[in-house]
Structures are given as structure tokens and as C-alpha cells.
Amino acid sequence: MWRSRAMHTQTDKFTLPSQAEKQSPISTVRTDLAIESHERLSKDATAIAGLSLDREQFDTFTRIRMKVSSREASEAMGKVQGEYVTFEVPDMRFRDPELYEAVAVALSDEVRRLMNRDTSAPVLVVGLGNWNVTPDALGPLVIDHLFVTRHLYNVMPEVLDEGFRSVCAIAPGVLGITGIESLEIVKGVVDRINPALVLVIDALAAGSVERVLTTIQIADSGISPGAGIGNYRKAFSRESLGVPVLAIGIPTVVDLGTIMQKAIDRTADRYDPLSALHEAEKTEILTQLLEPLGDRLIVTPKEIDQFIEDMATVIAMGLNLALHPVMSLEDARVLLH
């Protein structure tokens, strides 16, 4: 589904997100999360030049800042060079409004830091995904809760105090609905309105059940929609759009093959006959089990309808705070209703 990057100028085009994911030597497990790619590296990952990770624990969540700044690190990670910020919030599924607000504030701080631009610079927010498919509707739902102002600057500038910025938003849909690549639609809008930044929201795929709806990823390396589930679309990046791209996402699904692979691995650890299986044999078992089902199956929680609404409000609240420095938390709450 996605990837990421902020105001960083990327001149090395050797590995766009789709290519990096397809060629990643880490694992066949599908994931959009940089932190999971890092976890699958060997124990000596710290020796890779250009790869750094900083983890900080707060009361209710953990923030991880990871920088991939060399070709070697990018190839090892299977990720485009850039900065990836991950929030791990184990209790986010418990629907605690106070926790949601704390995460939204932390999210806004990171977005503001990664934007690293004049607070008045215009921003285009893009909500990727299919609004007809609940696990993929995160982007369009976030757009519903954003405080957009570009039109007000054009017709009623007197109603906006200093501290607001010009923000516009679009949910371009998906190729199967529009017949047009999302990138083509967004590129046309970018060329027309000339924003200083494109901020892309998309649902992600996780490589573990534990990270579904408990993890937020922000990054400045662009995004390849559908990558986490093997449905690669054209990448959103500074190279393709001509402006910096900052991406935000939450994993809403996990591949059934990934779940089954982990189940086999854990079972093998406990039972000697299975521990002798080679990786190729495990893959063959999975292939035989999944073959009657056709293509890969994607799993999402049964409560996804409510969860996706909650996650959209968390991201929207964080973005409203980040994009409009004058906005208070109380103002952000009001916009959600």
C-alpha cells in the first residue's frame, strides 16, 4: 500500500518503492512497514552503513525514528531512502478517546517536523484508497474530516486568522472505479495548483497481526499504493510529482499467507518433526493450502467498520493540528463532529 518521505531531496532513482519491494532480500512476507523490514534483517543490521534507528518510549506509545540514507541500507531494507517514523500504540484498538488525542498530538508534532517548511506554504492532501472497501477506505475518510481552506483564501480571506494555511484535498479513487491511475489524477491537480507539499494518506498491509490498527507510519520516501498486498501501482514521489511527498498510513490488513507462515514457524519450534522442515518445504505446504483459494487472501478484523472510522479521526485530528499551527486541540475536536 504505501511507503514514505518528507522534505528530503531524493536524486538517486535506482529503487522506486515498487521495485524495492519486489526485489527485497529480507523476506517473502508482505508488509508496508519499515520497522518490520528492519526486524527481518540479520542481527548485525546495525553494521549497515546509512541505517540508523532511534527508539523512544512514552507513557502510552513508542516512537521509532529510522533513517535509510545509503544505497546499501536501501537494498538491505527493501525501502527507498528517507526517514520513517513509526508509532507503536498497543492499546489503540481499545477506543480510548484520551489515547487517541495523545497520539494525534504526537503525530502532529512529527508531521510538522518532517514538513520543515514555512507554515503558510500550501499543501495538497491526497486520500488514497477505495471508499467502497472498508479496510481500504482510510484515505477518503481522513479527507472527510480535514479542515480545507484553499477556497476560503480565494473568496473569503478575511475569515482566516494568521496561523492557518492553504489546504486542499482530493480522494482520487482507484483504477477499477475511475479507469485512471491515481497518480495521473493527482499529477494533474499538482500541475494546476502548484502546492509546496503533497501529503498522502493510505491504508497499509502489516506483516504481523499484532501491528494491525496499532501502528502508524509516517515517512518522506513517497508511496507505492498496493505494494503491501502485491498490487503495485505507480509510485507517488518527488520524482513523479515534482514536489516533496509525505506519506502517512495505518495497517488495516495482513496477508493470510503471512499468518499461516508464522503459525508453521511457531509450531515447528515446538515439535521436532516440523523443525527439520526447510524453508522451501514450508513454502510448498503454504502453496498447497492456499492454492484452492485462488490468489492471496487478505485478512482484516471483524470490527473494521468502527476501527477505520476511529483511525481516520486520529489521523485527521493530527493533520489539522499540524497544518494549521493556530488551531487548538479543542478546535480539532469540533471539526470531527
VEXVOLUM-485429 format. One record per residue (C-alpha): residue number from 1; residue in one letter; x, y, z. Coordinates in nm, 2 decimals. Each point is the difference from the previous one (the first is absolute). Last residue first. Layout:
residues N
<atom volo="NUM" vexlum="a" x="X" y="Y" z="Z"/>
...
end
This chain:
residues 337
<atom volo="337" vexlum="h" x="-1.83" y="1.62" z="1.46"/>
<atom volo="336" vexlum="l" x="0.37" y="-0.04" z="-0.07"/>
<atom volo="335" vexlum="l" x="0.06" y="0.37" z="-0.05"/>
<atom volo="334" vexlum="v" x="-0.10" y="0.07" z="0.36"/>
<atom volo="333" vexlum="r" x="0.28" y="-0.22" z="0.13"/>
<atom volo="332" vexlum="a" x="0.26" y="0.19" z="-0.21"/>
<atom volo="331" vexlum="d" x="-0.12" y="0.33" z="0.15"/>
<atom volo="330" vexlum="e" x="0.04" y="-0.14" z="0.35"/>
<atom volo="329" vexlum="l" x="0.35" y="-0.11" z="-0.08"/>
<atom volo="328" vexlum="s" x="0.08" y="0.35" z="-0.11"/>
<atom volo="327" vexlum="m" x="0.06" y="0.13" z="-0.35"/>
<atom volo="326" vexlum="v" x="0.25" y="0.28" z="-0.05"/>
<atom volo="325" vexlum="p" x="0.26" y="-0.23" z="-0.15"/>
<atom volo="324" vexlum="h" x="-0.24" y="-0.11" z="-0.28"/>
<atom volo="323" vexlum="l" x="0.15" y="-0.29" z="-0.20"/>
<atom volo="322" vexlum="a" x="0.13" y="-0.19" z="0.31"/>
<atom volo="321" vexlum="l" x="-0.32" y="0.03" z="0.21"/>
<atom volo="320" vexlum="n" x="-0.23" y="-0.09" z="-0.29"/>
<atom volo="319" vexlum="l" x="0.24" y="-0.28" z="-0.09"/>
<atom volo="318" vexlum="g" x="-0.01" y="-0.15" z="0.35"/>
<atom volo="317" vexlum="m" x="-0.38" y="0.02" z="0.02"/>
<atom volo="316" vexlum="a" x="-0.03" y="-0.16" z="-0.35"/>
<atom volo="315" vexlum="i" x="0.23" y="-0.28" z="0.10"/>
<atom volo="314" vexlum="v" x="-0.19" y="-0.08" z="0.32"/>
<atom volo="313" vexlum="t" x="-0.34" y="0.05" z="-0.17"/>
<atom volo="312" vexlum="a" x="0.10" y="-0.25" z="-0.28"/>
<atom volo="311" vexlum="m" x="0.11" y="-0.25" z="0.26"/>
<atom volo="310" vexlum="d" x="-0.33" y="0.01" z="0.17"/>
<atom volo="309" vexlum="e" x="-0.21" y="-0.03" z="-0.32"/>
<atom volo="308" vexlum="i" x="0.22" y="-0.30" z="-0.11"/>
<atom volo="307" vexlum="f" x="-0.05" y="-0.17" z="0.34"/>
<atom volo="306" vexlum="q" x="-0.37" y="0.03" z="-0.01"/>
<atom volo="305" vexlum="d" x="-0.04" y="-0.18" z="-0.33"/>
<atom volo="304" vexlum="i" x="0.30" y="-0.22" z="0.06"/>
<atom volo="303" vexlum="e" x="-0.17" y="-0.18" z="0.29"/>
<atom volo="302" vexlum="k" x="0.04" y="-0.34" z="-0.18"/>
<atom volo="301" vexlum="p" x="0.37" y="0.05" z="-0.01"/>
<atom volo="300" vexlum="t" x="0.17" y="-0.01" z="-0.34"/>
<atom volo="299" vexlum="v" x="0.15" y="-0.30" z="-0.20"/>
<atom volo="298" vexlum="i" x="0.12" y="0.01" z="-0.36"/>
<atom volo="297" vexlum="l" x="-0.02" y="-0.32" z="-0.21"/>
<atom volo="296" vexlum="r" x="0.27" y="-0.05" z="-0.27"/>
<atom volo="295" vexlum="d" x="-0.12" y="-0.13" z="-0.34"/>
<atom volo="294" vexlum="g" x="-0.21" y="-0.31" z="-0.05"/>
<atom volo="293" vexlum="l" x="-0.15" y="-0.16" z="0.31"/>
<atom volo="292" vexlum="p" x="0.08" y="-0.35" z="-0.12"/>
<atom volo="291" vexlum="e" x="0.37" y="0.10" z="-0.01"/>
<atom volo="290" vexlum="l" x="0.02" y="0.11" z="0.36"/>
<atom volo="289" vexlum="l" x="0.07" y="-0.33" z="0.18"/>
<atom volo="288" vexlum="q" x="0.22" y="-0.14" z="-0.28"/>
<atom volo="287" vexlum="t" x="0.20" y="0.33" z="-0.02"/>
<atom volo="286" vexlum="l" x="0.04" y="0.01" z="0.38"/>
<atom volo="285" vexlum="i" x="0.14" y="-0.35" z="0.01"/>
<atom volo="284" vexlum="e" x="0.24" y="0.07" z="-0.29"/>
<atom volo="283" vexlum="t" x="0.12" y="0.31" z="0.18"/>
<atom volo="282" vexlum="k" x="0.08" y="-0.20" z="0.31"/>
<atom volo="281" vexlum="e" x="0.19" y="-0.25" z="-0.21"/>
<atom volo="280" vexlum="a" x="0.20" y="0.28" z="-0.16"/>
<atom volo="279" vexlum="e" x="0.08" y="0.14" z="0.34"/>
<atom volo="278" vexlum="h" x="0.14" y="-0.34" z="0.11"/>
<atom volo="277" vexlum="l" x="-0.19" y="-0.22" z="0.24"/>
<atom volo="276" vexlum="a" x="0.20" y="-0.16" z="0.28"/>
<atom volo="275" vexlum="s" x="-0.19" y="0.20" z="0.27"/>
<atom volo="274" vexlum="l" x="-0.32" y="-0.18" z="-0.11"/>
<atom volo="273" vexlum="p" x="0.10" y="-0.34" z="0.13"/>
<atom volo="272" vexlum="d" x="0.14" y="0.17" z="0.32"/>
<atom volo="271" vexlum="y" x="-0.32" y="0.16" z="0.11"/>
<atom volo="270" vexlum="r" x="0.01" y="0.32" z="0.20"/>
<atom volo="269" vexlum="d" x="0.20" y="0.23" z="-0.23"/>
<atom volo="268" vexlum="a" x="-0.17" y="-0.15" z="-0.30"/>
<atom volo="267" vexlum="t" x="-0.34" y="0.12" z="0.13"/>
<atom volo="266" vexlum="r" x="0.13" y="0.35" z="0.03"/>
<atom volo="265" vexlum="d" x="0.13" y="-0.01" z="-0.36"/>
<atom volo="264" vexlum="i" x="-0.32" y="-0.16" z="-0.13"/>
<atom volo="263" vexlum="a" x="-0.21" y="0.27" z="0.17"/>
<atom volo="262" vexlum="k" x="0.22" y="0.27" z="-0.13"/>
<atom volo="261" vexlum="q" x="-0.04" y="-0.13" z="-0.36"/>
<atom volo="260" vexlum="m" x="-0.37" y="-0.02" z="0.05"/>
<atom volo="259" vexlum="i" x="-0.03" y="0.36" z="0.11"/>
<atom volo="258" vexlum="t" x="0.22" y="0.12" z="-0.29"/>
<atom volo="257" vexlum="g" x="-0.21" y="-0.21" z="-0.25"/>
<atom volo="256" vexlum="l" x="-0.31" y="0.17" z="0.13"/>
<atom volo="255" vexlum="d" x="0.14" y="0.34" z="-0.09"/>
<atom volo="254" vexlum="v" x="-0.06" y="0.26" z="0.26"/>
<atom volo="253" vexlum="v" x="-0.24" y="0.29" z="-0.01"/>
<atom volo="252" vexlum="t" x="-0.07" y="0.35" z="0.15"/>
<atom volo="251" vexlum="p" x="0.36" y="0.13" z="0.03"/>
<atom volo="250" vexlum="i" x="0.00" y="0.37" z="0.07"/>
<atom volo="249" vexlum="g" x="0.14" y="0.26" z="-0.24"/>
<atom volo="248" vexlum="i" x="0.16" y="0.33" z="-0.05"/>
<atom volo="247" vexlum="a" x="0.20" y="0.12" z="-0.30"/>
<atom volo="246" vexlum="l" x="0.20" y="0.33" z="-0.06"/>
<atom volo="245" vexlum="v" x="0.07" y="0.09" z="-0.36"/>
<atom volo="244" vexlum="p" x="0.23" y="0.28" z="-0.10"/>
<atom volo="243" vexlum="v" x="-0.08" y="0.16" z="-0.34"/>
<atom volo="242" vexlum="g" x="0.06" y="-0.10" z="-0.36"/>
<atom volo="241" vexlum="l" x="-0.28" y="-0.26" z="0.00"/>
<atom volo="240" vexlum="s" x="0.18" y="-0.31" z="-0.14"/>
<atom volo="239" vexlum="e" x="0.35" y="0.08" z="0.13"/>
<atom volo="238" vexlum="r" x="-0.12" y="0.14" z="0.34"/>
<atom volo="237" vexlum="s" x="-0.19" y="-0.33" z="0.04"/>
<atom volo="236" vexlum="f" x="-0.33" y="-0.16" z="-0.05"/>
<atom volo="235" vexlum="a" x="0.07" y="-0.34" z="-0.15"/>
<atom volo="234" vexlum="k" x="-0.20" y="-0.16" z="-0.29"/>
<atom volo="233" vexlum="r" x="-0.21" y="-0.29" z="0.13"/>
<atom volo="232" vexlum="y" x="0.12" y="-0.34" z="0.14"/>
<atom volo="231" vexlum="n" x="-0.26" y="-0.25" z="0.11"/>
<atom volo="230" vexlum="g" x="0.22" y="-0.23" z="0.20"/>
<atom volo="229" vexlum="i" x="-0.19" y="0.05" z="0.33"/>
<atom volo="228" vexlum="g" x="0.25" y="0.23" z="0.16"/>
<atom volo="227" vexlum="a" x="0.07" y="0.18" z="-0.33"/>
<atom volo="226" vexlum="g" x="-0.36" y="0.11" z="-0.05"/>
<atom volo="225" vexlum="p" x="0.09" y="0.37" z="-0.04"/>
<atom volo="224" vexlum="s" x="0.37" y="0.07" z="-0.04"/>
<atom volo="223" vexlum="i" x="0.08" y="0.29" z="0.23"/>
<atom volo="222" vexlum="g" x="0.25" y="0.28" z="0.03"/>
<atom volo="221" vexlum="s" x="0.32" y="-0.01" z="0.21"/>
<atom volo="220" vexlum="d" x="-0.09" y="0.26" z="0.27"/>
<atom volo="219" vexlum="a" x="-0.15" y="-0.23" z="0.26"/>
<atom volo="218" vexlum="i" x="-0.27" y="-0.03" z="0.25"/>
<atom volo="217" vexlum="q" x="-0.11" y="-0.34" z="0.13"/>
<atom volo="216" vexlum="i" x="-0.28" y="-0.06" z="0.25"/>
<atom volo="215" vexlum="t" x="-0.03" y="-0.33" z="0.19"/>
<atom volo="214" vexlum="t" x="-0.27" y="-0.16" z="0.21"/>
<atom volo="213" vexlum="l" x="-0.27" y="-0.06" z="-0.27"/>
<atom volo="212" vexlum="v" x="0.18" y="-0.32" z="-0.12"/>
<atom volo="211" vexlum="r" x="0.34" y="-0.02" z="0.17"/>
<atom volo="210" vexlum="e" x="-0.07" y="-0.31" z="0.21"/>
<atom volo="209" vexlum="v" x="-0.13" y="-0.20" z="-0.30"/>
<atom volo="208" vexlum="s" x="0.34" y="0.01" z="-0.16"/>
<atom volo="207" vexlum="g" x="0.15" y="0.10" z="-0.34"/>
<atom volo="206" vexlum="a" x="-0.23" y="0.30" z="-0.02"/>
<atom volo="205" vexlum="a" x="-0.18" y="0.14" z="-0.31"/>
<atom volo="204" vexlum="l" x="-0.06" y="0.37" z="-0.03"/>
<atom volo="203" vexlum="a" x="-0.30" y="0.24" z="-0.03"/>
<atom volo="202" vexlum="d" x="0.09" y="0.32" z="-0.18"/>
<atom volo="201" vexlum="i" x="0.05" y="0.37" z="0.07"/>
<atom volo="200" vexlum="v" x="0.21" y="0.22" z="-0.23"/>
<atom volo="199" vexlum="l" x="0.13" y="0.35" z="0.09"/>
<atom volo="198" vexlum="v" x="0.11" y="0.19" z="-0.31"/>
<atom volo="197" vexlum="l" x="0.22" y="0.30" z="0.07"/>
<atom volo="196" vexlum="a" x="0.07" y="0.35" z="-0.13"/>
<atom volo="195" vexlum="p" x="-0.32" y="-0.01" z="-0.20"/>
<atom volo="194" vexlum="n" x="-0.01" y="0.11" z="-0.37"/>
<atom volo="193" vexlum="i" x="-0.37" y="0.02" z="-0.07"/>
<atom volo="192" vexlum="r" x="-0.02" y="-0.12" z="-0.36"/>
<atom volo="191" vexlum="d" x="0.31" y="-0.23" z="-0.02"/>
<atom volo="190" vexlum="v" x="-0.09" y="-0.15" z="0.33"/>
<atom volo="189" vexlum="v" x="-0.36" y="-0.07" z="-0.11"/>
<atom volo="188" vexlum="g" x="0.11" y="-0.17" z="-0.32"/>
<atom volo="187" vexlum="k" x="0.26" y="-0.20" z="0.19"/>
<atom volo="186" vexlum="v" x="-0.27" y="-0.11" z="0.25"/>
<atom volo="185" vexlum="i" x="-0.22" y="-0.14" z="-0.28"/>
<atom volo="184" vexlum="e" x="0.29" y="-0.17" z="-0.17"/>
<atom volo="183" vexlum="l" x="0.12" y="-0.15" z="0.33"/>
<atom volo="182" vexlum="s" x="-0.34" y="-0.15" z="0.07"/>
<atom volo="181" vexlum="e" x="0.02" y="-0.19" z="-0.33"/>
<atom volo="180" vexlum="i" x="-0.31" y="0.06" z="-0.20"/>
<atom volo="179" vexlum="g" x="-0.28" y="-0.25" z="-0.07"/>
<atom volo="178" vexlum="t" x="-0.20" y="0.17" z="0.27"/>
<atom volo="177" vexlum="i" x="-0.13" y="-0.29" z="0.20"/>
<atom volo="176" vexlum="g" x="0.25" y="-0.28" z="-0.06"/>
<atom volo="175" vexlum="l" x="0.28" y="0.26" z="-0.01"/>
<atom volo="174" vexlum="v" x="-0.07" y="0.11" z="0.35"/>
<atom volo="173" vexlum="g" x="-0.16" y="0.31" z="0.15"/>
<atom volo="172" vexlum="p" x="0.16" y="0.35" z="-0.03"/>
<atom volo="171" vexlum="a" x="-0.08" y="0.12" z="0.35"/>
<atom volo="170" vexlum="i" x="0.10" y="0.37" z="-0.01"/>
<atom volo="169" vexlum="a" x="0.10" y="0.26" z="0.25"/>
<atom volo="168" vexlum="c" x="0.08" y="0.37" z="0.02"/>
<atom volo="167" vexlum="v" x="0.19" y="0.19" z="0.27"/>
<atom volo="166" vexlum="s" x="0.10" y="0.37" z="-0.01"/>
<atom volo="165" vexlum="r" x="0.14" y="0.07" z="0.35"/>
<atom volo="164" vexlum="f" x="-0.13" y="0.12" z="0.33"/>
<atom volo="163" vexlum="g" x="0.22" y="0.18" z="0.25"/>
<atom volo="162" vexlum="e" x="-0.12" y="0.36" z="-0.08"/>
<atom volo="161" vexlum="d" x="-0.37" y="0.01" z="0.03"/>
<atom volo="160" vexlum="l" x="-0.24" y="-0.12" z="-0.27"/>
<atom volo="159" vexlum="v" x="-0.34" y="0.17" z="-0.06"/>
<atom volo="158" vexlum="e" x="0.15" y="0.29" z="-0.19"/>
<atom volo="157" vexlum="p" x="0.12" y="-0.23" z="-0.28"/>
<atom volo="156" vexlum="m" x="-0.35" y="-0.06" z="-0.12"/>
<atom volo="155" vexlum="v" x="0.00" y="-0.09" z="-0.37"/>
<atom volo="154" vexlum="n" x="0.35" y="-0.13" z="-0.10"/>
<atom volo="153" vexlum="y" x="0.14" y="-0.06" z="0.35"/>
<atom volo="152" vexlum="l" x="-0.33" y="-0.17" z="0.09"/>
<atom volo="151" vexlum="h" x="0.03" y="-0.23" z="-0.29"/>
<atom volo="150" vexlum="r" x="0.34" y="-0.11" z="0.12"/>
<atom volo="149" vexlum="t" x="-0.12" y="-0.07" z="0.35"/>
<atom volo="148" vexlum="v" x="-0.06" y="-0.37" z="0.06"/>
<atom volo="147" vexlum="f" x="-0.05" y="-0.11" z="0.35"/>
<atom volo="146" vexlum="l" x="0.03" y="-0.38" z="-0.03"/>
<atom volo="145" vexlum="h" x="-0.26" y="-0.24" z="0.13"/>
<atom volo="144" vexlum="d" x="-0.14" y="-0.14" z="-0.33"/>
<atom volo="143" vexlum="i" x="0.36" y="-0.02" z="-0.14"/>
<atom volo="142" vexlum="v" x="0.08" y="-0.25" z="0.27"/>
<atom volo="141" vexlum="l" x="-0.28" y="-0.22" z="-0.11"/>
<atom volo="140" vexlum="p" x="0.12" y="0.00" z="-0.36"/>
<atom volo="139" vexlum="g" x="0.35" y="-0.12" z="0.11"/>
<atom volo="138" vexlum="l" x="-0.12" y="-0.26" z="0.25"/>
<atom volo="137" vexlum="a" x="-0.24" y="-0.17" z="-0.25"/>
<atom volo="136" vexlum="d" x="0.22" y="-0.31" z="-0.08"/>
<atom volo="135" vexlum="p" x="-0.12" y="-0.21" z="0.29"/>
<atom volo="134" vexlum="t" x="-0.36" y="0.10" z="-0.07"/>
<atom volo="133" vexlum="v" x="-0.01" y="-0.06" z="-0.37"/>
<atom volo="132" vexlum="n" x="-0.24" y="0.24" z="-0.18"/>
<atom volo="131" vexlum="w" x="0.21" y="0.30" z="0.09"/>
<atom volo="130" vexlum="n" x="0.29" y="-0.15" z="-0.20"/>
<atom volo="129" vexlum="g" x="0.33" y="0.14" z="0.09"/>
<atom volo="128" vexlum="l" x="0.22" y="0.31" z="-0.01"/>
<atom volo="127" vexlum="g" x="-0.09" y="0.32" z="0.19"/>
<atom volo="126" vexlum="v" x="0.22" y="0.27" z="-0.14"/>
<atom volo="125" vexlum="v" x="0.08" y="0.32" z="0.20"/>
<atom volo="124" vexlum="l" x="0.13" y="0.30" z="-0.21"/>
<atom volo="123" vexlum="v" x="0.19" y="0.25" z="0.21"/>
<atom volo="122" vexlum="p" x="0.06" y="0.38" z="-0.05"/>
<atom volo="121" vexlum="a" x="0.29" y="0.16" z="0.19"/>
<atom volo="120" vexlum="s" x="-0.11" y="0.23" z="0.28"/>
<atom volo="119" vexlum="t" x="0.19" y="-0.19" z="0.28"/>
<atom volo="118" vexlum="d" x="0.32" y="0.03" z="-0.20"/>
<atom volo="117" vexlum="r" x="0.16" y="-0.34" z="-0.03"/>
<atom volo="116" vexlum="n" x="0.15" y="-0.28" z="0.20"/>
<atom volo="115" vexlum="m" x="-0.28" y="-0.24" z="-0.10"/>
<atom volo="114" vexlum="l" x="0.18" y="-0.28" z="0.20"/>
<atom volo="113" vexlum="r" x="-0.02" y="0.20" z="0.32"/>
<atom volo="112" vexlum="r" x="-0.36" y="0.10" z="-0.05"/>
<atom volo="111" vexlum="v" x="-0.10" y="-0.36" z="-0.08"/>
<atom volo="110" vexlum="e" x="0.19" y="-0.12" z="0.31"/>
<atom volo="109" vexlum="d" x="-0.17" y="0.25" z="0.23"/>
<atom volo="108" vexlum="s" x="-0.34" y="-0.07" z="-0.15"/>
<atom volo="107" vexlum="l" x="0.04" y="-0.37" z="0.06"/>
<atom volo="106" vexlum="a" x="0.08" y="0.06" z="0.37"/>
<atom volo="105" vexlum="v" x="-0.31" y="0.21" z="0.03"/>
<atom volo="104" vexlum="a" x="-0.21" y="-0.26" z="-0.17"/>
<atom volo="103" vexlum="v" x="0.15" y="-0.28" z="0.22"/>
<atom volo="102" vexlum="a" x="-0.10" y="0.19" z="0.31"/>
<atom volo="101" vexlum="e" x="-0.35" y="0.07" z="-0.14"/>
<atom volo="100" vexlum="y" x="-0.06" y="-0.37" z="-0.08"/>
<atom volo="99" vexlum="l" x="0.12" y="-0.10" z="0.35"/>
<atom volo="98" vexlum="e" x="-0.24" y="0.24" z="0.16"/>
<atom volo="97" vexlum="p" x="-0.29" y="-0.13" z="-0.22"/>
<atom volo="96" vexlum="d" x="0.08" y="-0.37" z="0.10"/>
<atom volo="95" vexlum="r" x="-0.12" y="-0.23" z="-0.28"/>
<atom volo="94" vexlum="f" x="0.16" y="-0.32" z="0.13"/>
<atom volo="93" vexlum="r" x="0.16" y="-0.07" z="-0.34"/>
<atom volo="92" vexlum="m" x="0.26" y="0.27" z="0.07"/>
<atom volo="91" vexlum="d" x="0.14" y="-0.19" z="0.30"/>
<atom volo="90" vexlum="p" x="0.31" y="-0.13" z="-0.17"/>
<atom volo="89" vexlum="v" x="0.10" y="0.34" z="-0.13"/>
<atom volo="88" vexlum="e" x="0.33" y="-0.03" z="-0.21"/>
<atom volo="87" vexlum="f" x="0.07" y="0.33" z="-0.18"/>
<atom volo="86" vexlum="t" x="0.24" y="-0.04" z="-0.29"/>
<atom volo="85" vexlum="v" x="0.20" y="0.28" z="-0.16"/>
<atom volo="84" vexlum="y" x="0.18" y="-0.08" z="-0.33"/>
<atom volo="83" vexlum="e" x="0.26" y="0.23" z="-0.14"/>
<atom volo="82" vexlum="g" x="0.13" y="-0.04" z="-0.36"/>
<atom volo="81" vexlum="q" x="0.16" y="-0.24" z="-0.25"/>
<atom volo="80" vexlum="v" x="-0.25" y="-0.23" z="-0.16"/>
<atom volo="79" vexlum="k" x="-0.06" y="-0.33" z="0.18"/>
<atom volo="78" vexlum="g" x="0.10" y="-0.36" z="-0.07"/>
<atom volo="77" vexlum="m" x="0.18" y="0.02" z="0.33"/>
<atom volo="76" vexlum="a" x="0.33" y="-0.15" z="-0.12"/>
<atom volo="75" vexlum="e" x="-0.02" y="0.19" z="-0.33"/>
<atom volo="74" vexlum="s" x="-0.08" y="0.33" z="0.17"/>
<atom volo="73" vexlum="a" x="0.28" y="-0.05" z="0.25"/>
<atom volo="72" vexlum="e" x="0.26" y="-0.06" z="-0.26"/>
<atom volo="71" vexlum="r" x="-0.12" y="0.29" z="-0.22"/>
<atom volo="70" vexlum="s" x="0.03" y="0.23" z="0.30"/>
<atom volo="69" vexlum="s" x="-0.21" y="0.22" z="0.22"/>
<atom volo="68" vexlum="v" x="-0.27" y="-0.22" z="0.15"/>
<atom volo="67" vexlum="k" x="-0.09" y="0.19" z="0.32"/>
<atom volo="66" vexlum="m" x="-0.22" y="-0.15" z="0.27"/>
<atom volo="65" vexlum="r" x="-0.19" y="0.19" z="0.27"/>
<atom volo="64" vexlum="i" x="-0.20" y="-0.22" z="0.24"/>
<atom volo="63" vexlum="r" x="-0.26" y="0.13" z="0.23"/>
<atom volo="62" vexlum="t" x="-0.15" y="-0.22" z="0.27"/>
<atom volo="61" vexlum="f" x="-0.34" y="0.05" z="0.15"/>
<atom volo="60" vexlum="t" x="-0.20" y="0.05" z="0.32"/>
<atom volo="59" vexlum="d" x="0.24" y="0.15" z="0.25"/>
<atom volo="58" vexlum="f" x="0.28" y="0.08" z="-0.25"/>
<atom volo="57" vexlum="q" x="0.29" y="-0.23" z="-0.11"/>
<atom volo="56" vexlum="e" x="0.25" y="0.13" z="-0.25"/>
<atom volo="55" vexlum="r" x="0.17" y="-0.21" z="-0.27"/>
<atom volo="54" vexlum="d" x="0.27" y="0.14" z="-0.23"/>
<atom volo="53" vexlum="l" x="0.10" y="-0.20" z="-0.31"/>
<atom volo="52" vexlum="s" x="0.29" y="0.06" z="-0.25"/>
<atom volo="51" vexlum="l" x="0.08" y="-0.15" z="-0.34"/>
<atom volo="50" vexlum="g" x="0.26" y="0.17" z="-0.22"/>
<atom volo="49" vexlum="a" x="0.27" y="-0.26" z="0.03"/>
<atom volo="48" vexlum="i" x="-0.13" y="-0.34" z="0.11"/>
<atom volo="47" vexlum="a" x="0.17" y="-0.10" z="0.31"/>
<atom volo="46" vexlum="t" x="-0.31" y="0.05" z="0.21"/>
<atom volo="45" vexlum="a" x="-0.16" y="-0.28" z="-0.20"/>
<atom volo="44" vexlum="d" x="0.23" y="-0.25" z="0.17"/>
<atom volo="43" vexlum="k" x="-0.29" y="-0.20" z="0.14"/>
<atom volo="42" vexlum="s" x="-0.12" y="-0.08" z="-0.35"/>
<atom volo="41" vexlum="l" x="-0.28" y="0.21" z="-0.15"/>
<atom volo="40" vexlum="r" x="-0.36" y="-0.12" z="0.05"/>
<atom volo="39" vexlum="e" x="-0.06" y="0.26" z="0.27"/>
<atom volo="38" vexlum="h" x="0.11" y="0.28" z="-0.24"/>
<atom volo="37" vexlum="s" x="-0.27" y="-0.10" z="-0.25"/>
<atom volo="36" vexlum="e" x="-0.25" y="0.00" z="0.28"/>
<atom volo="35" vexlum="i" x="0.10" y="0.35" z="0.10"/>
<atom volo="34" vexlum="a" x="-0.03" y="0.12" z="-0.36"/>
<atom volo="33" vexlum="l" x="-0.36" y="-0.10" z="-0.01"/>
<atom volo="32" vexlum="d" x="-0.17" y="-0.07" z="-0.33"/>
<atom volo="31" vexlum="t" x="0.01" y="-0.38" z="0.05"/>
<atom volo="30" vexlum="r" x="-0.01" y="-0.32" z="-0.21"/>
<atom volo="29" vexlum="v" x="0.19" y="-0.30" z="0.13"/>
<atom volo="28" vexlum="t" x="0.23" y="-0.12" z="-0.27"/>
<atom volo="27" vexlum="s" x="0.29" y="0.10" z="0.22"/>
<atom volo="26" vexlum="i" x="0.31" y="0.22" z="0.02"/>
<atom volo="25" vexlum="p" x="0.14" y="-0.01" z="-0.35"/>
<atom volo="24" vexlum="s" x="-0.23" y="0.28" z="-0.12"/>
<atom volo="23" vexlum="q" x="-0.02" y="-0.01" z="-0.38"/>
<atom volo="22" vexlum="k" x="-0.38" y="0.04" z="-0.04"/>
<atom volo="21" vexlum="e" x="-0.02" y="0.25" z="0.29"/>
<atom volo="20" vexlum="a" x="0.29" y="0.21" z="-0.13"/>
<atom volo="19" vexlum="q" x="-0.14" y="0.00" z="-0.36"/>
<atom volo="18" vexlum="s" x="-0.34" y="0.12" z="0.12"/>
<atom volo="17" vexlum="p" x="0.15" y="0.27" z="0.22"/>
<atom volo="16" vexlum="l" x="0.23" y="0.14" z="-0.26"/>
<atom volo="15" vexlum="t" x="0.35" y="-0.12" z="0.01"/>
<atom volo="14" vexlum="f" x="0.28" y="0.15" z="-0.21"/>
<atom volo="13" vexlum="k" x="-0.15" y="0.35" z="0.01"/>
<atom volo="12" vexlum="d" x="0.28" y="0.17" z="0.19"/>
<atom volo="11" vexlum="t" x="-0.08" y="0.37" z="0.01"/>
<atom volo="10" vexlum="q" x="-0.22" y="0.00" z="0.31"/>
<atom volo="9" vexlum="t" x="-0.05" y="0.34" z="0.15"/>
<atom volo="8" vexlum="h" x="-0.13" y="-0.04" z="0.35"/>
<atom volo="7" vexlum="m" x="-0.31" y="0.21" z="0.09"/>
<atom volo="6" vexlum="a" x="-0.18" y="-0.31" z="0.13"/>
<atom volo="5" vexlum="r" x="0.01" y="-0.38" z="-0.11"/>
<atom volo="4" vexlum="s" x="-0.23" y="-0.31" z="0.00"/>
<atom volo="3" vexlum="r" x="-0.12" y="-0.34" z="-0.11"/>
<atom volo="2" vexlum="w" x="-0.34" y="-0.13" z="-0.08"/>
<atom volo="1" vexlum="m" x="-0.25" y="-0.27" z="-0.08"/>
end
